[in-house]
């Protein structure tokens, strides 16, 4: 059974949470404890890349890929914001 847009976005929720927690330092301590800033930036970049891929999902040749790219922006708000936050975090650090 093909995934829905909601299911695909749900799969990116961990990336959203991680990026936001690293950015605010609120609950990220255990996630990045003992890591250098360069390593933390790599983690953030991997998660930004993951979200960017998810946000670009679109059907090709009538396959059953969910059309995340064409979905209402309100469904993607937190994911798009996390990409922006992650990119800003990396640029600042």
C-alpha positions in Angstrom: 0.0 0.0 0.0 1.3 3.4 -0.9 2.2 6.0 1.7 0.1 9.1 2.1 1.4 12.6 2.4 0.7 12.5 6.1 2.6 9.3 6.6 5.6 10.7 4.7 5.6 13.9 6.7 5.2 11.9 9.9 8.4 10.0 9.0 10.2 13.4 9.1 9.0 14.4 12.5 12.0 13.1 14.3 14.2 15.3 12.1 12.1 18.3 12.9 12.3 17.6 16.6 16.1 17.0 16.5 16.8 20.2 14.5 14.6 22.3 16.8 16.0 20.8 20.0 19.6 21.3 18.9 18.8 24.9 17.9 17.3 25.7 21.3 19.6 23.5 23.3 16.6 22.6 25.4 16.6 18.9 25.1 19.5 18.2 22.8 22.1 17.6 25.4 21.8 13.8 25.3 21.6 13.8 21.5 24.9 15.7 21.0 26.7 15.1 24.2 30.4 14.7 23.5 30.2 15.8 19.9 32.3 18.6 18.4 30.5 21.6 16.8 31.5 20.2 13.4 29.9 16.9 14.2 26.7 18.6 15.5 26.6 20.6 12.2 26.9 17.3 10.3 23.9 15.8 12.3 21.8 18.9 11.6 22.8 18.9 7.9 21.8 15.2 7.5 18.4 16.0 9.0 18.0 19.1 6.8 18.8 16.9 3.8 16.3 14.3 4.9 13.5 16.8 5.2 14.4 18.5 1.9 14.1 15.1 0.2 10.8 14.4 1.8 9.4 17.8 0.9 10.4 17.3 -2.7 8.5 14.0 -3.1 6.2 14.0 -6.1 4.7 11.3 -8.3 6.7 10.5 -11.5 4.9 8.9 -14.5 1.8 8.2 -12.5 3.5 6.1 -9.8 2.2 6.0 -6.3 4.7 8.4 -4.7 2.7 10.8 -2.5 2.7 14.3 -3.8 4.3 16.0 -0.8 5.7 18.8 -3.0 2.2 19.7 -4.2 0.5 19.3 -0.8 -1.0 22.3 1.0 1.7 24.4 2.6 -0.1 24.2 6.0 0.6 20.5 6.1 4.4 21.2 5.7 4.8 24.2 7.9 6.9 22.6 10.7 9.1 20.7 8.2 9.8 23.8 6.1 10.5 25.8 9.2 12.9 23.1 10.5 14.9 23.2 7.2 15.2 27.0 7.6 16.2 26.7 11.2 18.7 24.0 10.5 20.3 26.0 7.7 20.5 29.1 9.9 22.0 27.0 12.8 24.7 25.6 10.5 25.5 29.1 9.1 25.8 30.5 12.6 27.9 27.7 14.0 
